[in-house]
Amino acid sequence: MMQTAVSRTLLSVWTPVFSSLAARTCSNCRAVPYGARGYSVIPPSTSSEEKAMLDRMLRVDHAGEYGANRIYAGQMAVLGRSQSAPLIQSMWDQEKYHLQKFNEILAENRVRPTLLLPLWNVAGFVLGASSALLGKEGAMACTVAVEESISEHYNSQIRALMEADPDRYKELLQIIKEFRDDEMEHHDTGLEHDAEKLPGYWLMKTVIQAGCKAAIYVSERI
């Protein structure tokens, strides 16, 4: 009985890593057209510097969406039978779409993901589950902290692409803006559902956001 429980736990933790890696390394992968237009959202690079910049950008965006998925998975593992479950599931469904899109873009452009995916897999799930153990308010506080960090990072990318060449990066900008808006919606949802009522809310938010900044920094580079 104990062996079965352990096996199921390990399977739930590692399956997302293997699935995500398979989605990007499969030689037969094909990107699903964004909207009605079936071409890459990333223009061909004109220099090694541009290629490196875009690779870093896509790598960290993928890592962020992957981590967000694992956080919501952890929250649902704890609160999946609570009244908050439909709300959390709806946000998770949007994050699943974000991750799917970045899986496709990475595969299409032969960009390797961060080598730290196994770490973000475990860390994200643990963060989501531990915040949910504090109740709905804890889960929502975690959501506010994480989604605010992701939104701010997306905004910095939008500014960089707009300064570089908004016409050249039109499709990529469209995706990032859409996902940024989704993240801000999740942030606002967390505030509307009592995130700030959690005792120690500001301390928890500060600690989580410091972790998010560190994760962004290393995911761009490793």
C-alpha positions as CSV (number, residue, x, y, z in Angstrom):
1,M,0.0,0.0,0.0
2,M,2.8,2.4,0.9
3,Q,4.8,1.5,-2.2
4,T,1.7,2.3,-4.3
5,A,1.2,5.7,-2.7
6,V,4.9,6.6,-3.1
7,S,4.8,5.5,-6.8
8,R,1.7,7.6,-7.5
9,T,3.3,10.6,-5.8
10,L,6.5,10.3,-7.8
11,L,4.6,9.8,-11.0
12,S,2.5,13.0,-10.4
13,V,5.7,15.0,-9.7
14,W,7.9,13.8,-12.7
15,T,5.3,13.2,-15.4
16,P,5.0,16.9,-16.2
17,V,8.8,17.2,-16.7
18,F,8.9,14.3,-19.1
19,S,5.8,15.4,-21.0
20,S,7.1,19.0,-21.4
21,L,10.5,17.7,-22.6
22,A,8.9,15.4,-25.0
23,A,6.7,18.1,-26.4
24,R,9.8,20.1,-27.3
25,T,12.2,17.4,-28.4
26,C,9.9,15.4,-30.7
27,S,11.3,15.7,-34.2
28,N,7.7,15.5,-35.6
29,C,6.4,18.4,-33.5
30,R,4.4,21.0,-35.3
31,A,3.3,24.3,-33.9
32,V,-0.4,25.0,-33.8
33,P,-1.1,28.2,-35.7
34,Y,-1.7,31.2,-33.5
35,G,-5.1,32.5,-34.4
36,A,-5.7,31.8,-38.1
37,R,-2.1,32.4,-39.2
38,G,0.1,29.4,-39.6
39,Y,3.6,30.7,-39.3
40,S,6.2,31.2,-36.6
41,V,5.7,34.0,-34.2
42,I,9.5,34.5,-34.1
43,P,11.2,36.1,-37.1
44,P,14.4,34.6,-38.4
45,S,17.3,36.0,-36.5
46,T,19.6,38.4,-38.3
47,S,22.5,38.0,-35.9
48,S,23.9,35.8,-33.1
49,E,23.1,38.5,-30.6
50,E,19.4,38.6,-31.6
51,K,19.2,34.8,-31.5
52,A,20.7,34.8,-28.0
53,M,18.4,37.5,-26.8
54,L,15.2,35.8,-28.1
55,D,16.4,32.4,-26.8
56,R,16.8,33.8,-23.3
57,M,13.4,35.5,-23.5
58,L,11.6,32.4,-24.7
59,R,13.4,30.2,-22.2
60,V,12.5,32.2,-19.2
61,D,8.9,32.7,-20.3
62,H,8.5,28.9,-20.8
63,A,10.1,28.4,-17.3
64,G,7.7,30.9,-15.8
65,E,4.6,29.3,-17.3
66,Y,5.9,25.8,-16.4
67,G,6.4,26.9,-12.8
68,A,2.9,28.5,-12.6
69,N,1.4,25.3,-13.8
70,R,3.1,23.4,-11.1
71,I,1.9,25.9,-8.5
72,Y,-1.7,25.6,-9.5
73,A,-1.3,21.8,-9.6
74,G,-0.1,21.9,-5.9
75,Q,-3.0,24.1,-4.9
76,M,-5.5,21.8,-6.5
77,A,-3.9,18.8,-4.8
78,V,-4.8,20.4,-1.5
79,L,-8.0,22.4,-2.3
80,G,-9.3,20.3,-5.2
81,R,-12.5,19.4,-3.2
82,S,-13.0,22.8,-1.7
83,Q,-15.3,25.6,-2.8
84,S,-12.2,27.4,-4.2
85,A,-11.5,24.5,-6.6
86,P,-13.4,25.9,-9.7
87,L,-11.7,29.3,-9.4
88,I,-8.2,27.8,-9.1
89,Q,-9.0,25.3,-11.9
90,S,-10.1,28.2,-14.3
91,M,-6.8,30.0,-13.7
92,W,-4.8,26.8,-14.1
93,D,-6.6,26.1,-17.4
94,Q,-5.3,29.4,-18.8
95,E,-1.8,28.6,-17.6
96,K,-2.0,25.3,-19.3
97,Y,-2.7,27.1,-22.6
98,H,0.2,29.5,-22.0
99,L,2.6,26.6,-21.4
100,Q,1.3,24.7,-24.5
101,K,2.0,27.8,-26.6
102,F,5.5,28.2,-25.3
103,N,6.2,24.5,-25.8
104,E,5.2,24.9,-29.4
105,I,7.3,28.0,-29.9
106,L,10.4,26.5,-28.3
107,A,10.1,23.4,-30.5
108,E,9.5,25.4,-33.6
109,N,12.5,27.6,-33.0
110,R,14.8,24.9,-31.6
111,V,15.2,26.7,-28.3
112,R,16.3,24.5,-25.4
113,P,14.4,24.9,-22.2
114,T,16.1,25.8,-18.9
115,L,18.1,22.9,-17.4
116,L,16.3,23.7,-14.1
117,L,12.9,22.3,-15.1
118,P,13.1,19.4,-12.7
119,L,13.8,21.9,-9.9
120,W,10.9,24.2,-10.9
121,N,8.7,21.1,-11.1
122,V,9.2,20.2,-7.5
123,A,9.6,23.8,-6.1
124,G,6.4,25.0,-7.9
125,F,4.3,22.1,-6.6
126,V,5.6,22.5,-3.1
127,L,4.9,26.2,-3.1
128,G,1.4,25.7,-4.4
129,A,0.6,23.0,-2.0
130,S,2.1,24.7,1.1
131,S,0.3,27.9,0.3
132,A,-3.0,26.1,-0.1
133,L,-2.5,24.4,3.3
134,L,-3.0,27.9,4.7
135,G,-6.4,27.9,3.2
136,K,-8.0,29.8,0.4
137,E,-6.4,33.0,1.6
138,G,-2.9,31.4,1.4
139,A,-3.5,30.1,-2.1
140,M,-4.7,33.5,-3.3
141,A,-1.8,35.3,-1.6
142,C,0.6,33.0,-3.5
143,T,-1.3,33.7,-6.7
144,V,-1.0,37.5,-6.2
145,A,2.7,37.3,-5.5
146,V,3.6,35.1,-8.4
147,E,1.3,36.6,-11.0
148,E,2.5,40.1,-10.2
149,S,6.1,39.0,-10.7
150,I,5.3,37.4,-14.0
151,S,3.3,40.4,-15.2
152,E,6.1,42.8,-14.4
153,H,8.6,40.5,-16.2
154,Y,6.3,40.4,-19.3
155,N,6.0,44.2,-19.2
156,S,9.8,44.5,-19.3
157,Q,9.9,42.2,-22.3
158,I,7.2,44.2,-24.0
159,R,9.2,47.4,-23.5
160,A,12.4,45.8,-24.9
161,L,10.6,44.5,-28.0
162,M,8.8,47.8,-28.6
163,E,12.1,49.6,-28.4
164,A,13.8,47.1,-30.7
165,D,11.3,46.8,-33.5
166,P,7.5,46.6,-32.8
167,D,6.7,45.6,-36.4
168,R,9.3,42.9,-36.6
169,Y,8.1,41.3,-33.3
170,K,4.4,42.0,-33.8
171,E,3.2,38.4,-33.3
172,L,5.5,37.7,-30.3
173,L,4.3,41.0,-28.7
174,Q,0.7,40.0,-29.3
175,I,1.2,36.7,-27.4
176,I,3.1,38.3,-24.5
177,K,0.5,41.0,-24.1
178,E,-2.3,38.5,-24.1
179,F,-0.6,36.3,-21.5
180,R,0.4,39.4,-19.4
181,D,-3.3,40.4,-19.3
182,D,-4.2,36.9,-18.2
183,E,-1.7,37.0,-15.4
184,M,-2.9,40.4,-14.2
185,E,-6.5,39.0,-14.2
186,H,-5.3,36.2,-12.0
187,H,-3.5,38.7,-9.7
188,D,-6.7,40.8,-9.4
189,T,-8.7,37.6,-8.8
190,G,-6.5,36.8,-5.9
191,L,-7.0,40.2,-4.3
192,E,-10.8,39.9,-4.8
193,H,-10.8,36.6,-3.0
194,D,-9.2,37.7,0.3
195,A,-5.5,37.3,-0.4
196,E,-4.7,40.3,1.8
197,K,-6.6,38.8,4.7
198,L,-3.9,36.1,5.2
199,P,-1.9,36.9,8.4
200,G,1.6,37.8,7.3
201,Y,0.5,38.5,3.7
202,W,3.1,41.1,3.0
203,L,5.9,39.0,4.3
204,M,4.8,36.0,2.3
205,K,4.5,38.1,-0.8
206,T,7.9,39.6,-0.4
207,V,9.6,36.2,0.1
208,I,7.8,34.6,-2.9
209,Q,8.6,37.5,-5.2
210,A,12.3,37.4,-4.2
211,G,12.2,33.7,-5.2
212,C,10.5,34.6,-8.5
213,K,13.2,37.1,-9.3
214,A,15.9,34.6,-8.6
215,A,14.2,32.0,-10.7
216,I,13.9,34.4,-13.6
217,Y,17.6,35.3,-13.4
218,V,18.9,31.8,-13.4
219,S,16.3,30.4,-15.9
220,E,17.5,33.0,-18.5
221,R,21.1,31.8,-18.1
222,I,21.0,28.1,-17.4
